[in-house]
Amino acid sequence: MLTRTKLALGTALFALAPSLAFADEVASPDGRIVVEVDADGEGKPFYRVTRDGEEVISYSTLGFNLTDGDPLRRNFEVVGVTRAQADETWEQPWGERRFVRDHHRAMTVTFAEKNDAPRSFSVQVRVFDDGFGFRYEFPQQPGWDVARIADELTEFNLSVSGTAWWIPAGDWNRYEYLYETTPIDAVSTAHTPITMVTDTGLHLSFHEAALVDYSGMWLKRIAGTRFRATLSPSSRGAKVVRELPFHTPWRTVRMSDDPGGLVESDIDLNLNEPNKLGDVSWFEPHKYIGIWWEMHLEDSSWASGPKHGATTENAKKYIDFAAANGFRGILIEGWNVGWDGNWFGNGRDYSFTQAYPDFDIEEVARYAAEKGVRIIGHHETGGNIEVYERQLEDGFALYERLGIDAVKSGYVADAGGIIACNADEADPCAEEIFEWHDGQRMAQHHLNVVKAAARHRIAVNPHEPIKDTGLRRTYPNWVSREGARGAEYDAWAVPKNDPGHVPELVYTRMLSGPMDYTPGVLSLEGRGATQPDLSSTLARQLAFYVVIYSPIQMAADLPENLAAWPQGLDFIKRVAVDWDESHLLAGEVGKYAVFARRERGGDAWYLGGVTDEEPRDVSLSLDFLSPDTEYVATIWEDGEGADGMGDNRHAMNVREVIVRKGDTLDIGMARAGGFAAEIKFSGE
């Protein structure tokens, strides 16, 4: 008689020997989420998900279309099931929290075709208390060496209705959009993470983890609330080409009764492999300033000439300000040859080792070291990875020699406009081809860059990147990235980032990982008199340092503007950038968010809150503080009459109050406003 065996295996994940069993279900450790995997009467693999006994995802098919063979879609049967479970805690070298618990139950279901030469694949599911993930695994098998995937047939057939927050996929501007808020059944094709709140209050977020050598997944609504995965395109026709054996990225779904459960979930990190780099203590989380905002204001230029921003003289001015105010880093953009003329979506003229004549990189590096400041290097590619990859090793070697241990890269090109090459025996670039920012070729490219940087002990922060899928666990020098509409849009865009944008980012883009939003525009001014100013109070700009997580944080404004608002600069200098723990104290998707984070290796807590165009009063429990301890809370809050959408945007109060565990902190936020707070032992 066939039986199923279940075994608890302590703190590690172990696969049990396959048992010839029918497909079954696997439940989360707390039993609330149940995932069923099976094949139907036509041999179509499918899955189904319930939570608390209520169906959340109904019958949803699994499979693939191929460019060179019959679809992996029907005529399959289950030939094996294995089970496992894990409960372990691992430590991040840096992050939102120091320790991460990986507690899940797992099941792997193997399918094979019912014919004389069966192809086979497995679906591995891991279920956590706050959601689940699954991936496809293709073993070595006779007669099938290479999979050429036209698209996935993975479905997410929702049994629920509600509201979705999303940005469009497959359009020209990569991930840089304001968020749409629509009914779930009005979504078109969306990037992930896409977040939903059902009519019953269930919070859901759909994403992927461990995107390695594969195309990024978009979610395309087929009909009603039925979605299907579709992969980012490729110049080769097949969206993914992989030699067997291989596995896909994980398809992940977070589930929670409240927004805090989404925000504090570590599913995507836990579905990535452990650190492959070993000791990365050479990376130090830090704050920085830079020759950057002035170009967005058009006070200076990236290109050479009379308005060139990256001059030796200007760099030294920024270095002096950084040294005087405790900023570890200074970003310098436009230092290298290639910015003249049309570089957007071009990048053919970039050098990553040759400076413009008015920028002495050796002298600037020497001066920075003398002042105790680190240069943050810059590698803009114009979307031309062929040119960048040829110079990658030389560029990183130069930075290593000069003591530059972090680099911001850029891929400014329209979606589908990444320039790469096909090689032949005589020419490594026999044919110029064009790829998407989140296609398989770019997944390969970004990991190649990260690995090359690690060999030179350099941290990487790409802009116009591929999306974050938790690979910072495996490669901890991949410290941040952009991947959303950031603060530069507040300089020149029409419209600028609206008041709800950051409260939407918290529950969407930020679920995937750190973002280099480049906050700290204390002047609250954009470009020129014809451009509307920022929808923000001064206190809101300070809140960004707690609300928007990144282990590198920029004070984006001009040095003279930072100095002009000393109370704001004081908080930026004091706030930590690396954390032992982080909690969402209060919030609602798309409307507001309040965080508390405890500094890494210390006892100080920092709080930050932001709201949309609605003013809000929040009453915050301080139960996270240590008992029997007196603290001083310093609060930077919207002042009387403050209005982030009006004329009184700089009104801000700074006050101190004695607090203890169990107390409640009452704070008001103006429209488009916010607050920040530091809570430290009263004796410090």
KEMARTI-62272 format. One record per residue (C-alpha): residue number from 1; x, y, z; residue in one letter. Coordinates in steps of 0.05 Angstrom, whole numbers. Example, Ala and Ser with C-alpha at 12.3 -4.5 7.8 and 13.67 -1.06 7.14 Angstrom:
% KEMARTI-62272
  seq      xx      yy      zz  type
    1     246     -90     156     A
    2     273     -21     143     S
% end
This chain:
% KEMARTI-62272
  seq      xx      yy      zz  type
    1       0       0       0     M
    2      26      70     -18     L
    3      34     116      42     T
    4      56     187      53     R
    5     110     202     105     T
    6     115     267     144     K
    7     176     281     186     L
    8     200     342     226     A
    9     274     355     213     L
   10     294     411     260     G
   11     334     471     236     T
   12     354     450     165     A
   13     319     432     101     L
   14     323     359      80     F
   15     289     325      21     A
   16     257     258      36     L
   17     264     200     -13     A
   18     210     203     -66     P
   19     148     163     -52     S
   20     102     139    -107     L
   21      43     178     -80     A
   22     -11     219    -110     F
   23      -1     294    -107     A
   24     -22     324     -41     D
   25     -25     389      -4     E
   26      25     424      41     V
   27       6     472      97     A
   28      42     530     129     S
   29      72     517     198     P
   30      11     549     231     D
   31     -36     511     185     G
   32     -72     572     158     R
   33     -46     570      87     I
   34     -54     505      46     V
   35     -26     495     -24     V
   36     -50     436     -66     E
   37     -12     413    -128     V
   38     -38     359    -176     D
   39     -56     342    -248     A
   40    -128     345    -272     D
   41    -166     296    -316     G
   42    -132     322    -379     E
   43     -64     316    -347     G
   44     -57     391    -337     K
   45     -13     408    -277     P
   46     -46     458    -231     F
   47     -46     486    -160     Y
   48     -97     515    -113     R
   49     -90     557     -49     V
   50    -134     566      12     T
   51    -125     608      75     R
   52    -165     594     137     D
   53    -206     546      95     G
   54    -226     600      45     E
   55    -202     594     -27     E
   56    -156     651     -47     V
   57    -127     623    -112     I
   58    -172     574    -148     S
   59    -152     523    -200     Y
   60     -90     553    -234     S
   61     -52     518    -289     T
   62      24     506    -290     L
   63      68     496    -351     G
   64     106     526    -409     F
   65     103     541    -483     N
   66     168     524    -520     L
   67     194     550    -586     T
   68     220     482    -609     D
   69     172     431    -582     G
   70     103     414    -557     D
   71      79     455    -498     P
   72      89     429    -428     L
   73      16     436    -413     R
   74     -25     371    -415     R
   75     -20     295    -414     N
   76      21     295    -349     F
   77      15     252    -287     E
   78      45     257    -218     V
   79     101     207    -210     V
   80     131     229    -143     G
   81     122     272     -82     V
   82     174     291     -30     T
   83     165     331      33     R
   84     210     372      78     A
   85     208     427     130     Q
   86     256     477     159     A
   87     262     524     219     D
   88     327     562     221     E
   89     352     632     235     T
   90     406     666     195     W
   91     442     732     201     E
   92     445     788     150     Q
   93     511     827     145     P
   94     467     889     137     W
   95     392     899     128     G
   96     325     918     156     E
   97     335     867     211     R
   98     397     830     234     R
   99     366     761     243     F
  100     318     728     195     V
  101     276     666     212     R
  102     264     616     156     D
  103     205     573     179     H
  104     169     535     126     H
  105     142     469     102     R
  106     158     444      32     A
  107     132     395     -19     M
  108     161     376     -87     T
  109     114     345    -138     V
  110     144     312    -200     T
  111     105     308    -265     F
  112     120     264    -325     A
  113      86     258    -392     E
  114      44     197    -404     K
  115      80     172    -467     N
  116     139     129    -488     D
  117     190     185    -484     A
  118     165     227    -426     P
  119     192     296    -409     R
  120     189     313    -336     S
  121     193     371    -289     F
  122     179     384    -215     S
  123     144     439    -177     V
  124     174     455    -110     Q
  125     129     492     -61     V
  126     151     525       4     R
  127      96     551      50     V
  128     108     601     105     F
  129      60     630     156     D
  130      58     694     114     D
  131      54     666      44     G
  132      85     616      -3     F
  133     132     609     -62     G
  134     140     557    -117     F
  135     188     543    -174     R
  136     197     495    -231     Y
  137     256     446    -231     E
  138     280     411    -295     F
  139     325     350    -284     P
  140     375     321    -332     Q
  141     336     275    -378     Q
  142     347     235    -442     P
  143     332     269    -507     G
  144     325     339    -479     W
  145     387     381    -468     D
  146     364     453    -477     V
  147     298     486    -458     A
  148     277     543    -504     R
  149     219     576    -467     I
  150     171     618    -507     A
  151     131     636    -445     D
  152     105     609    -379     E
  153      34     584    -371     L
  154      35     597    -296     T
  155     -32     624    -273     E
  156     -55     662    -212     F
  157    -131     653    -215     N
  158    -156     695    -157     L
  159    -220     676    -122     S
  160    -225     745     -90     V
  161    -241     816    -111     S
  162    -212     880     -85     G
  163    -163     936    -100     T
  164     -95     932    -134     A
  165     -34     979    -133     W
  166       9     969    -195     W
  167      52     999    -250     I
  168      50     978    -324     P
  169      99     926    -352     A
  170     123     926    -424     G
  171     120    1001    -431     D
  172     178    1048    -448     W
  173     197    1076    -379     N
  174     219    1011    -346     R
  175     194    1015    -273     Y
  176     190    1090    -266     E
  177     116    1105    -261     Y
  178      67    1133    -212     L
  179      23    1077    -185     Y
  180     -45    1059    -211     E
  181     -99    1044    -159     T
  182    -155    1003    -192     T
  183    -201     944    -179     P
  184    -163     879    -187     I
  185    -204     863    -249     D
  186    -181     928    -282     A
  187    -106     912    -281     V
  188     -74     903    -350     S
  189      -2     877    -351     T
  190      37     895    -288     A
  191     106     892    -261     H
  192     117     857    -195     T
  193     112     868    -137     P
  194      38     881    -148     I
  195      -2     890     -83     T
  196     -76     877     -71     M
  197    -124     885     -14     V
  198    -187     842     -20     T
  199    -257     864      -2     D
  200    -250     821      62     T
  201    -185     856      82     G
  202    -135     803      61     L
  203     -69     834      39     H
  204     -33     801     -20     L
  205      31     816     -57     S
  206      56     778    -119     F
  207     129     778    -138     H
  208     188     732    -152     E
  209     252     712    -116     A
  210     321     692    -140     A
  211     317     718    -212     L
  212     380     685    -240     V
  213     394     671    -314     D
  214     320     678    -331     Y
  215     272     732    -356     S
  216     234     775    -307     G
  217     161     758    -295     M
  218     104     805    -311     W
  219      32     791    -291     L
  220     -19     795    -347     K
  221     -93     795    -332     R
  222    -129     746    -377     I
  223    -200     757    -355     A
  224    -235     779    -291     G
  225    -187     765    -234     T
  226    -148     711    -271     R
  227     -75     728    -284     F
  228     -19     692    -322     R
  229      56     701    -318     A
  230      88     728    -380     T
  231     163     735    -388     L
  232     203     796    -410     S
  233     221     791    -484     P
  234     287     771    -515     S
  235     320     786    -582     S
  236     328     711    -593     R
  237     254     696    -598     G
  238     255     647    -540     A
  239     249     688    -477     K
  240     292     640    -438     V
  241     345     590    -463     V
  242     374     544    -410     R
  243     413     479    -411     E
  244     384     424    -367     L
  245     386     414    -308     P
  246     361     482    -283     F
  247     307     514    -241     H
  248     266     577    -250     T
  249     260     635    -202     P
  250     209     628    -147     W
  251     139     656    -158     R
  252     120     686     -91     T
  253      55     708     -57     V
  254      54     744      10     R
  255     -10     739      50     M
  256     -28     778     113     S
  257     -88     803     152     D
  258     -56     872     155     D
  259      -4     914     118     P
  260      49     901     170     G
  261      50     828     152     G
  262      68     846      80     L
  263     121     895      99     V
  264     156     852     151     E
  265     155     787     111     S
  266     222     757      92     D
  267     196     706      42     I
  268     236     732     -17     D
  269     301     734      22     L
  270     290     664      49     N
  271     280     636     -21     L
  272     349     660     -42     N
  273     413     621     -31     E
  274     458     640      28     P
  275     516     688      21     N
  276     566     665     -32     K
  277     617     720     -20     L
  278     637     704      51     G
  279     662     762      93     D
  280     635     828      66     V
  281     652     871     126     S
  282     690     916      77     W
  283     622     945      58     F
  284     600     998     108     E
  285     528    1023     107     P
  286     532    1098     100     H
  287     504    1165      81     K
  288     530    1207      23     Y
  289     522    1271     -16     I
  290     539    1283     -89     G
  291     549    1322    -152     I
  292     481    1301    -179     W
  293     422    1344    -158     W
  294     454    1405    -189     E
  295     452    1372    -257     M
  296     378    1356    -249     H
  297     367    1429    -232     L
  298     408    1447    -295     E
  299     456    1489    -253     D
  300     511    1445    -283     S
  301     518    1390    -334     S
  302     543    1319    -340     W
  303     574    1339    -406     A
  304     640    1376    -411     S
  305     643    1451    -423     G
  306     631    1514    -382     P
  307     575    1482    -340     K
  308     612    1417    -326     H
  309     595    1395    -255     G
  310     648    1342    -243     A
  311     709    1387    -238     T
  312     766    1379    -189     T
  313     747    1444    -155     E
  314     674    1427    -147     N
  315     690    1357    -122     A
  316     734    1386     -68     K
  317     679    1432     -46     K
  318     632    1373     -36     Y
  319     687    1333      -1     I
  320     697    1390      48     D
  321     623    1392      63     F
  322     620    1316      72     A
  323     679    1317     119     A
  324     651    1374     160     A
  325     583    1340     168     N
  326     600    1267     176     G
  327     581    1240     108     F
  328     623    1180      89     R
  329     613    1185      14     G
  330     610    1234     -44     I
  331     579    1212    -110     L
  332     611    1244    -171     I
  333     573    1237    -236     E
  334     598    1261    -304     G
  335     672    1254    -289     W
  336     688    1207    -347     N
  337     692    1217    -422     V
  338     628    1200    -461     G
  339     575    1249    -436     W
  340     580    1297    -494     D
  341     527    1293    -548     G
  342     471    1241    -548     N
  343     488    1189    -495     W
  344     417    1168    -478     F
  345     405    1097    -503     G
  346     472    1101    -538     N
  347     533    1097    -493     G
  348     580    1080    -550     R
  349     631    1134    -530     D
  350     637    1120    -456     Y
  351     704    1107    -424     S
  352     703    1081    -353     F
  353     776    1098    -339     T
  354     789    1164    -376     Q
  355     770    1229    -340     A
  356     753    1295    -371     Y
  357     812    1344    -370     P
  358     782    1388    -316     D
  359     774    1329    -268     F
  360     838    1300    -237     D
  361     812    1234    -210     I
  362     879    1218    -177     E
  363     881    1285    -140     E
  364     808    1281    -120     V
  365     817    1211     -92     A
  366     878    1234     -54     R
  367     842    1294     -26     Y
  368     781    1253      -6     A
  369     825    1203      31     A
  370     861    1259      67     E
  371     793    1285      91     K
  372     767    1216     111     G
  373     715    1215      56     V
  374     703    1159       5     R
  375     687    1173     -68     I
  376     626    1136     -95     I
  377     643    1118    -167     G
  378     595    1125    -225     H
  379     586    1080    -286     H
  380     531    1105    -333     E
  381     524    1059    -393     T
  382     470    1093    -433     G
  383     441    1024    -436     G
  384     501     998    -475     N
  385     524     935    -439     I
  386     570     914    -496     E
  387     614     975    -485     V
  388     609     968    -409     Y
  389     626     895    -406     E
  390     689     905    -449     R
  391     714     956    -398     Q
  392     685     927    -334     L
  393     748     897    -305     E
  394     790     958    -320     D
  395     738    1004    -290     G
  396     733     965    -225     F
  397     809     957    -221     A
  398     817    1033    -226     L
  399     766    1044    -171     Y
  400     799     992    -126     E
  401     867    1024    -134     R
  402     838    1093    -116     L
  403     801    1067     -55     G
  404     732    1075     -86     I
  405     691    1019     -54     D
  406     621    1034     -80     A
  407     595    1048    -149     V
  408     529    1074    -176     K
  409     515    1047    -246     S
  410     461    1069    -295     G
  411     424    1040    -354     Y
  412     389    1100    -383     V
  413     353    1074    -444     A
  414     281    1061    -463     D
  415     254     993    -445     A
  416     275     945    -500     G
  417     334     990    -518     G
  418     391     955    -481     I
  419     449     948    -531     I
  420     484     880    -531     A
  421     520     838    -583     C
  422     517     771    -617     N
  423     586     743    -631     A
  424     614     699    -686     D
  425     682     666    -694     E
  426     714     728    -723     A
  427     679     785    -686     D
  428     655     789    -613     P
  429     603     840    -636     C
  430     585     815    -705     A
  431     513     837    -695     E
  432     485     891    -649     E
  433     421     868    -615     I
  434     372     901    -568     F
  435     346     872    -503     E
  436     298     891    -446     W
  437     321     916    -378     H
  438     290     855    -345     D
  439     303     802    -397     G
  440     348     741    -388     Q
  441     408     776    -419     R
  442     404     831    -366     M
  443     394     782    -309     A
  444     460     751    -332     Q
  445     493     819    -340     H
  446     475     847    -271     H
  447     502     785    -236     L
  448     566     788    -277     N
  449     575     861    -255     V
  450     561     844    -182     V
  451     610     786    -182     K
  452     664     828    -217     A
  453     654     884    -166     A
  454     660     834    -108     A
  455     727     811    -134     R
  456     750     883    -125     H
  457     713     892     -58     R
  458     664     942     -88     I
  459     590     950     -72     A
  460     541     961    -128     V
  461     479    1006    -133     N
  462     448    1003    -203     P
  463     397    1053    -229     H
  464     349    1036    -285     E
  465     363     965    -260     P
  466     331     897    -263     I
  467     282     890    -206     K
  468     303     866    -137     D
  469     287     793    -122     T
  470     326     783     -57     G
  471     393     767     -89     L
  472     426     814     -38     R
  473     425     754       9     R
  474     469     714     -39     T
  475     511     773     -62     Y
  476     512     823      -5     P
  477     553     874     -44     N
  478     489     886     -85     W
  479     469     938     -34     V
  480     414     979     -65     S
  481     383     999    -131     R
  482     332    1046    -160     E
  483     277    1009    -198     G
  484     221    1059    -186     A
  485     204    1132    -195     R
  486     255    1166    -149     G
  487     268    1236    -123     A
  488     298    1263    -188     E
  489     227    1268    -215     Y
  490     216    1322    -162     D
  491     268    1365    -198     A
  492     238    1367    -268     W
  493     178    1321    -279     A
  494     107    1343    -294     V
  495      75    1315    -254     P
  496     124    1307    -197     K
  497     118    1250    -147     N
  498      50    1260    -116     D
  499      38    1257     -40     P
  500      14    1185     -44     G
  501      75    1160     -82     H
  502     119    1142     -23     V
  503      61    1112      17     P
  504      50    1069     -45     E
  505     123    1050     -53     L
  506     125    1024      19     V
  507      73     970       2     Y
  508      95     955     -69     T
  509     166     968     -95     R
  510     197     968     -25     M
  511     172     898     -12     L
  512     225     874     -61     S
  513     284     906     -25     G
  514     326     969     -13     P
  515     316    1030     -58     M
  516     364    1087     -70     D
  517     308    1139     -72     Y
  518     358    1196     -61     T
  519     318    1234      -8     P
  520     337    1297      30     G
  521     315    1355     -15     V
  522     309    1403      43     L
  523     298    1464      -1     S
  524     235    1431     -27     L
  525     250    1465     -94     E
  526     252    1437    -163     G
  527     280    1465    -228     R
  528     263    1536    -246     G
  529     205    1582    -232     A
  530     160    1547    -283     T
  531     164    1480    -247     Q
  532     119    1467    -187     P
  533     156    1455    -122     D
  534     156    1389     -85     L
  535      93    1363     -52     S
  536     127    1354      16     S
  537     139    1385      83     T
  538     209    1391     110     L
  539     193    1339     163     A
  540     170    1290     109     R
  541     238    1294      76     Q
  542     269    1271     142     L
  543     218    1215     149     A
  544     243    1185      83     F
  545     308    1163     118     Y
  546     268    1115     162     V
  547     209    1099     116     V
  548     249    1083      52     I
  549     301    1031      70     Y
  550     370    1030      40     S
  551     438    1015      71     P
  552     464    1075      31     I
  553     425    1140      39     Q
  554     437    1204       0     M
  555     426    1275      24     A
  556     409    1296     -46     A
  557     403    1372     -41     D
  558     459    1422     -56     L
  559     507    1431       2     P
  560     485    1504      11     E
  561     412    1482      15     N
  562     428    1428      67     L
  563     465    1480     108     A
  564     407    1529     102     A
  565     361    1482     141     W
  566     405    1461     201     P
  567     350    1427     240     Q
  568     337    1381     181     G
  569     411    1369     169     L
  570     419    1352     243     D
  571     370    1294     237     F
  572     402    1269     172     I
  573     470    1268     208     K
  574     441    1231     268     R
  575     397    1178     235     V
  576     425    1108     227     A
  577     427    1069     161     V
  578     433     998     186     D
  579     384     963     232     W
  580     376     907     283     D
  581     301     906     275     E
  582     246     943     237     S
  583     171     946     248     H
  584     112     979     214     L
  585      76    1013     272     L
  586      16    1038     233     A
  587      -5    1045     161     G
  588     -53    1033     105     E
  589     -34    1014      34     V
  590     -25    1075      -9     G
  591     -45    1124      46     K
  592       6    1127     102     Y
  593      62    1088     136     A
  594      98    1095     203     V
  595     161    1055     218     F
  596     204    1043     279     A
  597     275    1017     269     R
  598     329    1002     320     R
  599     400    1018     299     E
  600     448     961     287     R
  601     490     946     348     G
  602     457    1000     391     G
  603     395    1017     431     D
  604     371    1080     396     A
  605     306    1076     357     W
  606     287    1119     298     Y
  607     215    1131     276     L
  608     189    1159     211     G
  609     120    1171     183     G
  610      91    1197     118     V
  611      21    1210      94     T
  612     -13    1224      27     D
  613     -54    1287      12     E
  614     -96    1275      75     E
  615     -71    1302     141     P
  616     -69    1249     196     R
  617     -61    1242     271     D
  618     -27    1179     294     V
  619     -24    1150     364     S
  620      37    1105     369     L
  621      48    1053     423     S
  622     120    1051     448     L
  623     116     979     472     D
  624     177     962     429     F
  625     222     999     479     L
  626     260     963     534     S
  627     225     959     602     P
  628     245    1000     662     D
  629     284    1049     620     T
  630     277    1123     611     E
  631     286    1150     540     Y
  632     289    1219     509     V
  633     249    1225     445     A
  634     270    1281     398     T
  635     215    1293     348     I
  636     219    1331     282     W
  637     146    1344     263     E
  638     103    1387     219     D
  639      95    1455     251     G
  640      33    1497     260     E
  641       0    1511     193     G
  642      47    1464     156     A
  643      21    1443      88     D
  644      61    1400      40     G
  645      17    1423     -17     M
  646      14    1496       1     G
  647      57    1556      19     D
  648      79    1534      89     N
  649     119    1472      73     R
  650     180    1487     117     H
  651     141    1497     182     A
  652     173    1446     230     M
  653     176    1438     305     N
  654     232    1401     341     V
  655     214    1380     411     R
  656     238    1332     465     E
  657     196    1289     511     V
  658     213    1235     562     I
  659     182    1168     544     V
  660     181    1096     570     R
  661     156    1029     547     K
  662      81    1029     548     G
  663      74    1103     533     D
  664      37    1130     472     T
  665      66    1182     425     L
  666      14    1226     392     D
  667      37    1261     328     I
  668       1    1299     273     G
  669      21    1298     200     M
  670       1    1353     152     A
  671     -23    1336      82     R
  672      38    1312      42     A
  673      73    1314     109     G
  674     107    1270     158     G
  675     153    1266     219     F
  676     217    1235     244     A
  677     240    1218     314     A
  678     301    1194     351     E
  679     291    1156     417     I
  680     353    1146     459     K
  681     370    1129     531     F
  682     360    1192     573     S
  683     431    1185     601     G
  684     464    1189     532     E
% end
